Amino acid sequence: MIEHFETKLNEVTELHKKIQIQLSDSTISPDMRVKLSKKFSSLEQVLECKEDIEKCEQELLDSKHLLTESSDQELLELARQDIEKLSKNLEKLYNNLKKLLIPKDVDDEKNAIIEIRAGTGGDEAALFSMVLMKMYQKYAELKKWKFEIMSFSETNIGGCKEAIISFTGTDVFSQLKYESGVHRVQRVPQTETQGRIHTSAATIAVLPMIEEVDIQIEPKDLRIDTFRSQGAGGQHVNTTDSAVRITHIPTNVVASCQEEKSQHKNKAKAMKMLASRLYEKTKTENEEKIANKRKSMVGSGDRSEKIRSYNYPQGRVTDHRINLTLYKLEDIISGIALDEVIEPLLAADLEAKIKSL
């Protein structure tokens, strides 16, 4: 066993024993039992991998010993083949152990809220924002996730000023979290008569969807205002003060919703948005306090950072964080090939974390 793993593995072994004792306690709450069981399962994977490595190392040692002791050419050839096979397997096991030892993002298993806003570029930026909105909705359908529009503001030519959508399913946040940032588009706008290519942008923010147990919000810290829904017409406008705006007074974080006809439903959606924004704010502030925090090669997720370009004339999508270029623009914006961008981002971040171990 490589020496610099030993301390970490000893910690895992001790924690595994401790949780095993806790799980035998019949008085613990169901919620706590679920959390402990998940942690116990992940620790077991580490210990099983450790056992596989020790077994492989012993087999490799035996094969090398045979290579020095035997004079039978057939046995020697078999030993050489075993050594090559075992060495490759050992390398894979060590890589797997590294992955298992990396601390998991506590939010990875959470659902997510995506906030899409038109940036520079006027009407063209809003039209591109609508393209991104549909891309994520189609991607969710392919993943068999559910999505719900929590807030939506449309332009009079069918663009999207702002959209806030919740996505629920398996490991949603872990798949979408690297979408945060500025998405730039280069194309000829519908309104352009001379065929000139314009550059515009949309901003994406991906927040983990927060449950009540994750963050405590005091009612006394909230100011709740109601107002009449506004929009381009139709279902987005009504004649009663059903829209709700909630302000968290200590932080001045605001969330509003006007999608539902019911004030009660709008308030519930606005509270979900507010909780996620407060959670993200707190998490970001805590991370910034850690001076030696690892800077991931895929970026901080800062929504002011340009992360991706969509070039329509060349049918090209480029993710600037990992220098990935794919000539599959139509498949990506239709959601079909979005995984071909997301999976390399996940792999790049994992590689950076492994290096930092």
Secondary structure, DSSP 8 states (H G I E B T S, - for coil): --HHHHHHHHHHHHHHHHHHHHHT-TTS-HHHHHHHHHHHHHHHHHHHHHHHHHHHHHHHHHHHHHHHH---HHHHHHHHHHHHHHHHHHHHHHHHHHHHHS---TTTTS-EEEEEEE-TTHHHHHHHHHHHHHHHHHHHHHHT-EEEEEEEEE-TTS-EEEEEEEEESSSHHHHHGGG-EEEEEEE--TT-SS---EEEEEEEEEEE---TTT----GGGEEEEEE---SSSGGG--SS--EEEEEETTTTEEEEE-SSS-HHHHHHHHHHHHHHHHHHHHHHHHHHH-TT----TT----TTSEEEEEETTTTEEEETTTTEEES-HHHHHTTTTTHHHHHHHHHHHHHHHHHH-
